[in-house]
Amino acid sequence: MTRFLVCLLLLSTLPASAGRPNILWIFIEDMSPLIGCYGDPVNTDKTPNIDALAKGGVRFSRCYVPAPVCSPCRSAMITGTYQTTTGLHNHRSSRTKAGAINLPAGITTIPQLFRKHGYLTFNSGKEDYNFVFENSDLYSIKGPRRDFGAWRNLPKGKPWFGQIQLAGGKSNTKKWNDKVNPDSVTPPPYLPNTALFRKWHAHHYDTVRQTDDDTRKILANLKADGLLENTIIFWFTDHGNNHSLRAKQFCTEAGTHVPLIISGADKRIRAGSVRNELTSTLDISATSLALAGIQIPSHYDGVDLFSPSFTPREYVISARDRCDYTIDYIRSVRSDRYRYIRNFLTDRPFLQPQYRDNRDYVVFLRQGHAAGTLPALTDEIFFGPRPREELYDIEQDPHEIKNLASDPAFAKILEQHRSILAEWQLRTDDKGQYPESDAGLREVLNQWKDKCVNPEYDRVRRSGSQ
């Protein structure tokens, strides 16, 4: 283990291969940056492989996703364009012929661009794209589902762009031995500090540790095949953890802030450096092409993070729309210090009926609300009236507890962020502004039936049979 980590740390000092580099995305599900190299005290010295990857590359401390749920985020990244621009913003869309969504003219996926420029491509694991596609158009080989050396299935002699998907926060940790003691962790302050919530918070730490070991296996296979010296690795997640309820699926810090590490033998990647600029995972798409010497399409919403002309972002936009059968419409602006959240559907509570309703922690919250036994803050956040606007000072309030939107002292800052969002929605033609099509809603209604309780479904119910 020690010798392997030393080899990884020395990676950035090796000369780049004369050939074009391989590009590997290690793409993790549902995981927050509770990692040693991100300063997390619980996992200090418990994520040695991720930490070593960061020491051999660049760690980005403030990276955010365009959507805090799987399929819209992945659809955005694979096309390099905001999901709200391409109409891919509703979670788990385009899953039937009747509800099919085609990519707009001129939009090409990243794997197709790599293939056009002589690269082989593969994806081992989850895809989850909200548009019609043929796997063989994107990837040189099919699958396999879980393969920590998936590049070995490719023909030899050409560079490759590949993705290895890891379960991350969804990992089954029953056989994982180095478990976190639930009594050693504290849930976020908006959740009850009870044994139940400590159990789930500790579980997320366990999944991070298991993901570190999965990362070790991938890196060991690259080393064994002599590919570390000519492979640029992007290590990142699709959104925050899936058990805190105010993370996955929501435009909060916990839902949108993700780890990003880029490592490889390229002089532009300075080993051991930390970059604190605001970045988006859409920048991963653009930077991957740039490091392979491929021109970034003009419609891309990301930028080359290593370009000599790189200019830091002033803000990152994140968007939440329908998730499975739960209809919502939320946008957020993350600026250098503040987060602005615009809730467009204030007629429904934060904790709507949703896919996690049968989990013990959701049952606990709903029963506690009905009985009037929840802590006041928990009850207000999850079941209270939905504010039209939220504004948080992330430096002073990282858990986003004190909403400053109605504070006159922050009126100017509120207006600045409000204007940023309005301009962005107009410029990008944010498709969340328009009702979902009857075909799309009918697709959801046919699948989820009585779970579809939002009033938007009444339109298609009235229009005829499902």
C-alpha positions as CSV (number, residue, x, y, z in Angstrom):
1,M,0.0,0.0,0.0
2,T,2.7,2.5,1.0
3,R,4.7,1.8,-2.2
4,F,1.6,2.3,-4.3
5,L,0.8,5.7,-2.7
6,V,4.4,6.8,-3.2
7,C,4.2,5.9,-6.9
8,L,1.0,7.9,-7.1
9,L,2.5,11.0,-5.5
10,L,5.4,10.8,-7.9
11,L,3.1,10.6,-10.9
12,S,3.1,14.4,-11.5
13,T,6.9,14.5,-11.8
14,L,7.0,12.0,-14.7
15,P,7.3,13.2,-18.3
16,A,4.1,13.2,-20.3
17,S,3.9,10.4,-22.9
18,A,4.4,11.4,-26.5
19,G,0.9,10.1,-27.3
20,R,-2.3,11.7,-26.4
21,P,-3.4,11.1,-22.8
22,N,-6.1,8.8,-21.8
23,I,-8.9,10.6,-19.9
24,L,-10.6,8.7,-17.1
25,W,-13.6,9.9,-15.1
26,I,-14.1,8.2,-11.8
27,F,-17.7,9.3,-11.4
28,I,-19.2,8.7,-7.9
29,E,-22.8,8.7,-6.9
30,D,-24.5,10.6,-4.0
31,M,-21.4,11.5,-2.1
32,S,-20.5,14.7,-0.2
33,P,-16.8,15.8,0.4
34,L,-16.5,14.1,3.8
35,I,-12.9,13.2,2.9
36,G,-9.6,13.6,4.7
37,C,-8.0,15.9,2.1
38,Y,-11.1,18.1,2.3
39,G,-10.4,18.6,6.0
40,D,-13.1,16.3,7.4
41,P,-12.0,15.4,10.9
42,V,-13.9,12.0,11.0
43,N,-12.2,10.7,7.9
44,T,-8.7,12.2,8.5
45,D,-6.3,9.4,7.5
46,K,-9.2,7.2,6.5
47,T,-9.2,8.1,2.8
48,P,-5.5,7.5,1.9
49,N,-6.0,6.8,-1.8
50,I,-8.2,9.8,-2.5
51,D,-5.9,12.0,-0.4
52,A,-2.9,10.7,-2.4
53,L,-4.7,11.4,-5.7
54,A,-5.1,15.0,-4.5
55,K,-1.5,15.3,-3.4
56,G,-0.5,14.2,-6.9
57,G,-2.9,16.6,-8.6
58,V,-5.2,19.5,-8.1
59,R,-7.9,19.6,-5.5
60,F,-10.8,22.0,-6.2
61,S,-12.3,23.2,-2.9
62,R,-15.5,24.8,-4.3
63,C,-17.0,22.8,-7.1
64,Y,-20.7,22.7,-7.6
65,V,-23.1,20.6,-9.8
66,P,-25.7,22.0,-12.2
67,A,-28.4,19.8,-10.7
68,P,-28.4,18.0,-7.3
69,V,-29.8,14.7,-8.6
70,C,-28.4,12.0,-10.9
71,S,-29.9,12.1,-14.3
72,P,-30.1,15.9,-14.9
73,C,-26.6,16.3,-13.7
74,R,-25.3,13.4,-15.8
75,S,-27.2,14.6,-18.8
76,A,-25.6,18.1,-18.5
77,M,-22.1,16.7,-18.1
78,I,-22.3,14.3,-21.0
79,T,-23.5,17.1,-23.3
80,G,-21.4,19.9,-21.7
81,T,-24.5,22.1,-21.5
82,Y,-27.0,23.0,-18.8
83,Q,-29.8,20.5,-18.6
84,T,-32.2,23.3,-18.4
85,T,-31.1,24.6,-21.8
86,T,-31.5,21.3,-23.6
87,G,-34.8,20.2,-21.9
88,L,-33.2,17.4,-19.9
89,H,-33.9,18.9,-16.5
90,N,-36.7,16.6,-15.2
91,H,-35.3,13.6,-13.4
92,R,-35.8,10.2,-15.2
93,S,-37.3,11.6,-18.4
94,S,-37.3,10.0,-21.8
95,R,-37.6,6.5,-20.5
96,T,-40.4,5.4,-22.9
97,K,-41.1,5.9,-26.6
98,A,-44.1,8.1,-25.9
99,G,-42.0,10.4,-23.7
100,A,-38.9,10.3,-25.7
101,I,-36.6,13.4,-25.8
102,N,-34.1,13.9,-28.5
103,L,-31.0,16.1,-28.2
104,P,-31.4,19.5,-29.8
105,A,-29.7,20.0,-33.2
106,G,-26.0,20.7,-32.8
107,I,-25.6,19.1,-29.4
108,T,-23.2,16.2,-29.4
109,T,-22.2,14.1,-26.4
110,I,-18.6,14.1,-25.1
111,P,-17.9,10.4,-25.9
112,Q,-19.0,11.1,-29.5
113,L,-16.6,14.0,-29.7
114,F,-13.7,11.9,-28.4
115,R,-14.5,9.1,-30.9
116,K,-14.6,11.7,-33.7
117,H,-11.0,12.6,-32.8
118,G,-9.7,9.1,-32.7
119,Y,-10.3,8.0,-29.1
120,L,-11.9,4.8,-28.0
121,T,-14.6,5.2,-25.3
122,F,-16.2,3.2,-22.6
123,N,-18.5,3.5,-19.6
124,S,-18.5,1.0,-16.8
125,G,-21.7,1.4,-14.8
126,K,-24.5,3.9,-14.6
127,E,-25.5,6.2,-17.6
128,D,-28.9,7.7,-16.6
129,Y,-29.3,10.2,-19.5
130,N,-32.6,12.0,-20.1
131,F,-32.5,11.7,-23.9
132,V,-32.7,9.1,-26.6
133,F,-29.3,7.5,-27.4
134,E,-27.8,4.4,-28.8
135,N,-25.1,3.0,-26.6
136,S,-23.0,2.1,-29.6
137,D,-23.0,5.7,-30.8
138,L,-21.4,6.8,-27.6
139,Y,-19.2,3.9,-26.6
140,S,-16.7,1.7,-28.4
141,I,-17.7,-1.3,-26.3
142,K,-20.8,-2.1,-24.2
143,G,-20.3,-2.0,-20.4
144,P,-19.4,-3.9,-18.4
145,R,-21.4,-2.8,-15.4
146,R,-18.8,-2.9,-12.7
147,D,-15.2,-3.3,-13.9
148,F,-12.3,-1.4,-12.2
149,G,-10.1,-2.1,-15.2
150,A,-12.7,-1.6,-17.9
151,W,-10.1,-0.2,-20.4
152,R,-8.7,-3.7,-20.7
153,N,-11.7,-4.6,-22.9
154,L,-10.7,-2.0,-25.5
155,P,-8.6,-2.7,-28.6
156,K,-4.9,-1.7,-28.0
157,G,-3.0,1.1,-29.6
158,K,-5.4,4.1,-29.3
159,P,-6.0,6.6,-26.5
160,W,-9.3,6.3,-24.6
161,F,-11.8,8.3,-22.8
162,G,-13.5,6.2,-20.1
163,Q,-15.9,6.4,-17.2
164,I,-15.9,4.1,-14.2
165,Q,-19.0,4.7,-12.1
166,L,-18.8,4.0,-8.3
167,A,-21.8,3.5,-6.0
168,G,-20.4,6.1,-3.5
169,G,-23.1,7.1,-1.1
170,K,-25.3,4.2,-2.3
171,S,-22.6,1.6,-1.4
172,N,-23.6,-1.5,0.5
173,T,-21.3,-1.3,3.6
174,K,-22.5,-4.5,5.4
175,K,-19.1,-6.2,4.7
176,W,-17.1,-3.0,5.3
177,N,-15.1,-3.5,8.6
178,D,-13.7,0.0,9.4
179,K,-17.1,1.5,10.4
180,V,-17.7,4.8,12.0
181,N,-19.1,4.8,15.5
182,P,-22.5,6.6,15.2
183,D,-22.0,8.2,18.6
184,S,-18.9,9.9,17.3
185,V,-20.7,12.0,14.7
186,T,-23.2,14.8,14.8
187,P,-25.9,15.3,12.1
188,P,-26.4,18.7,10.6
189,P,-28.2,21.1,13.0
190,Y,-31.4,21.0,11.0
191,L,-31.8,17.3,11.8
192,P,-32.6,15.8,15.3
193,N,-29.5,14.7,17.0
194,T,-30.8,11.2,17.8
195,A,-29.5,7.7,17.4
196,L,-31.4,7.3,14.2
197,F,-29.9,10.3,12.4
198,R,-26.5,9.6,13.8
199,K,-26.7,6.1,12.4
200,W,-27.4,7.4,8.9
201,H,-24.7,10.2,9.2
202,A,-22.2,7.6,10.2
203,H,-23.3,5.4,7.3
204,H,-22.4,8.1,4.8
205,Y,-18.9,8.2,6.3
206,D,-18.7,4.4,5.8
207,T,-19.6,4.8,2.2
208,V,-16.8,7.4,1.7
209,R,-14.3,4.9,3.2
210,Q,-15.5,2.1,0.9
211,T,-15.3,4.4,-2.1
212,D,-11.7,5.2,-1.1
213,D,-10.9,1.5,-1.4
214,D,-12.7,1.2,-4.7
215,T,-10.5,4.1,-5.9
216,R,-7.4,2.2,-4.7
217,K,-8.4,-0.8,-6.9
218,I,-8.8,1.4,-10.0
219,L,-5.5,3.1,-9.5
220,A,-3.7,-0.2,-8.8
221,N,-5.0,-1.5,-12.1
222,L,-3.8,1.5,-14.0
223,K,-0.4,1.2,-12.4
224,A,-0.2,-2.6,-13.2
225,D,-1.0,-1.8,-16.8
226,G,1.6,0.9,-17.0
227,L,-1.1,3.6,-17.7
228,L,-0.7,6.0,-14.8
229,E,1.9,8.0,-16.6
230,N,-0.4,8.8,-19.5
231,T,-3.9,8.9,-17.9
232,I,-5.5,12.1,-16.6
233,I,-7.9,11.3,-13.9
234,F,-11.0,13.3,-12.9
235,W,-12.4,12.2,-9.5
236,F,-15.8,13.7,-8.6
237,T,-19.3,13.0,-7.6
238,D,-22.7,13.8,-9.1
239,H,-24.2,15.6,-6.0
240,G,-24.3,15.5,-2.2
241,N,-25.3,12.6,0.0
242,N,-28.7,10.9,-0.2
243,H,-29.8,10.6,3.4
244,S,-29.7,14.0,5.0
245,L,-32.9,15.1,3.1
246,R,-31.6,18.6,2.6
247,A,-28.8,17.4,0.4
248,K,-29.5,15.3,-2.6
249,Q,-32.3,16.8,-4.8
250,F,-32.0,20.2,-3.3
251,C,-30.1,23.4,-4.2
252,T,-28.4,23.7,-0.9
253,E,-24.7,23.7,-0.1
254,A,-25.1,20.0,1.0
255,G,-26.8,19.1,-2.2
256,T,-24.6,20.9,-4.7
257,H,-21.1,21.1,-3.3
258,V,-19.0,18.1,-4.5
259,P,-15.4,17.1,-4.4
260,L,-13.3,17.4,-7.6
261,I,-9.7,16.2,-8.0
262,I,-7.8,16.2,-11.3
263,S,-4.5,14.3,-11.4
264,G,-2.2,13.3,-14.2
265,A,1.2,13.8,-15.8
266,D,0.6,17.1,-17.5
267,K,2.6,20.2,-16.6
268,R,-0.6,22.2,-16.4
269,I,-1.7,20.0,-13.5
270,R,0.4,21.2,-10.5
271,A,0.8,18.5,-8.0
272,G,-0.4,19.2,-4.5
273,S,-2.1,22.5,-5.4
274,V,-5.5,23.6,-4.2
275,R,-7.8,25.9,-6.2
276,N,-10.5,27.8,-4.4
277,E,-12.2,29.4,-7.3
278,L,-15.9,28.6,-7.9
279,T,-16.1,25.8,-10.4
280,S,-18.9,23.7,-11.9
281,T,-18.8,20.1,-12.9
282,L,-19.6,21.4,-16.4
283,D,-16.0,22.6,-16.4
284,I,-15.0,18.9,-16.2
285,S,-16.6,18.3,-19.6
286,A,-14.7,21.2,-21.2
287,T,-11.4,20.6,-19.5
288,S,-11.4,16.9,-20.5
289,L,-11.6,17.8,-24.1
290,A,-9.0,20.6,-23.8
291,L,-6.5,18.3,-22.1
292,A,-6.9,15.8,-25.0
293,G,-6.3,18.6,-27.5
294,I,-9.9,18.7,-28.7
295,Q,-11.6,22.0,-29.3
296,I,-14.3,22.9,-26.9
297,P,-17.7,23.4,-28.7
298,S,-18.9,27.0,-28.6
299,H,-22.2,26.1,-26.9
300,Y,-20.5,24.5,-23.9
301,D,-21.3,26.1,-20.5
302,G,-18.1,24.9,-18.9
303,V,-14.5,26.2,-19.4
304,D,-11.0,24.8,-19.5
305,L,-9.8,25.1,-16.0
306,F,-6.2,25.1,-17.1
307,S,-6.4,27.6,-19.9
308,P,-3.9,30.4,-19.8
309,S,-6.9,32.8,-20.3
310,F,-8.9,31.1,-17.5
311,T,-11.2,33.6,-15.7
312,P,-12.8,32.5,-12.4
313,R,-16.6,32.3,-12.3
314,E,-18.5,34.9,-10.4
315,Y,-21.3,32.4,-9.7
316,V,-22.6,28.8,-10.3
317,I,-26.2,28.1,-11.1
318,S,-27.9,24.9,-9.9
319,A,-31.4,23.8,-10.7
320,R,-33.9,21.3,-9.3
321,D,-37.0,20.3,-11.3
322,R,-39.2,17.2,-11.2
323,C,-37.6,14.3,-9.4
324,D,-39.3,11.0,-10.2
325,Y,-43.0,11.9,-9.5
326,T,-42.3,14.9,-7.2
327,I,-42.7,18.1,-9.0
328,D,-40.7,21.1,-7.9
329,Y,-39.0,24.1,-9.5
330,I,-36.0,25.6,-7.6
331,R,-33.0,27.6,-8.8
332,S,-29.9,28.7,-6.9
333,V,-27.1,31.1,-7.4
334,R,-23.9,30.3,-5.5
335,S,-21.6,33.4,-5.5
336,D,-18.3,33.8,-3.7
337,R,-19.9,34.2,-0.3
338,Y,-23.7,33.8,-0.6
339,R,-26.2,31.4,-1.8
340,Y,-29.5,32.7,-3.2
341,I,-32.4,30.2,-3.6
342,R,-35.5,30.9,-5.6
343,N,-38.5,28.6,-4.8
344,F,-41.0,29.0,-7.6
345,L,-43.6,26.6,-6.2
346,T,-44.3,27.9,-2.7
347,D,-47.7,26.0,-2.5
348,R,-45.9,22.8,-1.3
349,P,-43.6,22.1,1.7
350,F,-39.9,21.2,1.4
351,L,-40.6,17.6,2.3
352,Q,-43.1,16.6,-0.3
353,P,-44.1,13.0,-0.9
354,Q,-41.1,11.4,-2.5
355,Y,-39.2,8.2,-3.2
356,R,-37.6,8.0,0.3
357,D,-41.0,8.1,2.1
358,N,-40.6,4.5,3.4
359,R,-37.2,5.1,4.9
360,D,-37.1,5.1,8.7
361,Y,-35.8,8.7,9.0
362,V,-38.6,10.1,6.7
363,V,-41.2,8.2,8.7
364,F,-39.7,9.6,11.9
365,L,-40.0,13.2,10.6
366,R,-43.5,12.8,9.3
367,Q,-44.7,11.2,12.5
368,G,-42.9,13.8,14.6
369,H,-44.5,16.6,12.6
370,A,-48.0,15.1,13.1
371,A,-47.4,14.6,16.8
372,G,-45.8,18.0,17.3
373,T,-42.6,16.5,18.7
374,L,-40.0,17.6,16.2
375,P,-37.4,20.3,17.2
376,A,-38.8,23.7,16.0
377,L,-36.0,24.2,13.5
378,T,-36.5,20.8,11.9
379,D,-40.3,21.3,11.7
380,E,-39.9,24.8,10.2
381,I,-37.5,23.7,7.5
382,F,-39.2,20.5,6.4
383,F,-42.9,21.3,6.9
384,G,-43.2,25.1,7.3
385,P,-44.3,27.5,4.6
386,R,-41.9,27.5,1.7
387,P,-40.2,31.0,1.3
388,R,-40.2,32.5,-2.1
389,E,-36.6,33.5,-1.7
390,E,-33.7,32.4,0.5
391,L,-30.4,34.1,1.0
392,Y,-27.6,32.7,3.1
393,D,-24.1,33.9,4.1
394,I,-22.2,30.7,3.6
395,E,-19.1,31.9,5.4
396,Q,-21.1,32.6,8.6
397,D,-23.8,30.1,8.1
398,P,-22.6,27.0,6.2
399,H,-25.7,24.9,7.1
400,E,-28.0,27.6,5.7
401,I,-30.1,28.1,8.8
402,K,-30.6,31.9,8.9
403,N,-32.5,33.2,5.9
404,L,-31.4,36.8,5.2
405,A,-33.8,37.4,2.3
406,S,-36.1,39.6,4.4
407,D,-33.3,41.4,6.2
408,P,-33.1,45.1,5.0
409,A,-29.3,45.0,5.6
410,F,-29.0,42.5,2.8
411,A,-31.5,44.0,0.3
412,K,-28.8,45.1,-2.2
413,I,-27.1,41.6,-2.1
414,L,-30.5,40.0,-2.5
415,E,-31.3,42.1,-5.6
416,Q,-27.9,41.4,-7.1
417,H,-28.5,37.7,-6.9
418,R,-32.1,38.0,-8.0
419,S,-30.9,39.8,-11.1
420,I,-28.1,37.3,-11.8
421,L,-30.7,34.5,-11.9
422,A,-33.2,36.4,-14.0
423,E,-30.6,37.3,-16.6
424,W,-29.3,33.7,-16.7
425,Q,-32.8,32.2,-17.2
426,L,-33.5,34.6,-20.0
427,R,-30.1,34.1,-21.7
428,T,-30.1,30.3,-21.5
429,D,-33.9,29.9,-22.1
430,D,-34.3,27.9,-18.9
431,K,-36.8,25.2,-19.9
432,G,-38.0,24.9,-16.2
433,Q,-40.0,28.1,-16.9
434,Y,-42.4,26.1,-19.1
435,P,-44.8,23.3,-18.1
436,E,-43.7,19.8,-18.7
437,S,-45.3,18.2,-21.8
438,D,-48.4,16.1,-21.5
439,A,-46.4,13.2,-22.9
440,G,-43.8,13.6,-20.2
441,L,-46.3,13.9,-17.3
442,R,-48.3,10.9,-18.7
443,E,-45.1,8.8,-18.7
444,V,-44.6,9.6,-15.0
445,L,-48.3,9.1,-14.2
446,N,-48.3,5.7,-15.9
447,Q,-45.3,4.6,-13.9
448,W,-46.0,6.0,-10.5
449,K,-49.8,6.2,-10.5
450,D,-51.3,7.2,-7.1
451,K,-48.0,8.6,-5.9
452,C,-48.4,11.5,-8.4
453,V,-50.2,13.9,-6.0
454,N,-49.0,17.3,-7.4
455,P,-51.7,19.4,-9.1
456,E,-49.7,19.5,-12.3
457,Y,-50.9,15.9,-13.0
458,D,-54.5,16.9,-13.0
459,R,-54.1,18.3,-16.5
460,V,-53.2,15.0,-18.0
461,R,-55.7,13.1,-15.9
462,R,-58.5,15.3,-17.3
463,S,-57.2,15.0,-20.8
464,G,-58.1,11.3,-21.1
465,S,-56.9,7.8,-20.2
466,Q,-53.3,7.3,-19.0
